[in-house]
Amino acid sequence: MTDTRRFSVHARHVERHHARIVAELSFEAAAVAYVEDFPLATDGDEALSVVVRDLESGREHCFRVDLETGETAPCN
């Protein structure tokens, strides 16, 4: 059985205090989970950039999540 990890996730264009804690298997899964419930307007963008931080290790990654498909890619 694979253990979930706790991540802090926030949209790149908003301040960190809008972060949400999610429990997922990977950085990518945490990014998608956040976007699924994203409460803020995206101004018609097709993708949303999110910053995902592993709460245990402190490692941080940025992803662009396609809002239609849920596919993730590293931020530019």
N, C-alpha and C positions, 0 to 999 in steps of 0.2 A: 504494500500500500504506500502510495506517495503522499507525503505530508504537504499541506498547504503552508504558505508563508504569508506573513502580513506585510502589506505594502501601503505606503502613503502615495496617493495619486492626485495630481491637480492639473488643470488645463494650463498650458504654457503661457497663455495670454492673460491669466488672472493671478493674483497673488496667492502665495502658499497657504494662507489661512482658509482658502476655499478647498483645501485638500480633504480627501475622503480616505478612510482606512478600509482596505479590502483584503480578504483572505483568498488567495489564488495559488495555482501551481507554478506560475511563471510571471515574469515582467509583462510579457505580451498579453497574457490572460487578464492581468490586473488592469492594463490599459483599456482593454475592450470592456471589462466590467464597469469601469468608471464611465466610459462614453455611453454605455447603454442607459445610464441614469443621469446623464449630464443635464443639469438644470439651467444652464445659461445659454443665451442665444449664440448661434455660431455665424451670424451674418451671411447665410447662404453658402458658406464654404462646403466643399464636398468632403473635407477631411478636417480633423481636429488634432492639434499637437498636444500631447500630454507628457508630463514628467512623472516617472514612476521611481520611487525610492524604497528599497528593501529596508524595513525597519530594524532588522537584526544586524545586517552587515553595513548599512549606510550606502551601499552601491546605488547609483542612480542612472537611469536611462531615459531618453526622450524618444517618443514614437509619434508618428502621424498615423491616425486611425481613420480609414475610409468609413464614412458614416453610413453608407449603404451596405457594404459587404462585411465590415468588421476586420478587413485585412490590415495588418500593421507593417510599417516600415520605419527604419531609423529616421530621425529628424535630420535635415540638412544642416 
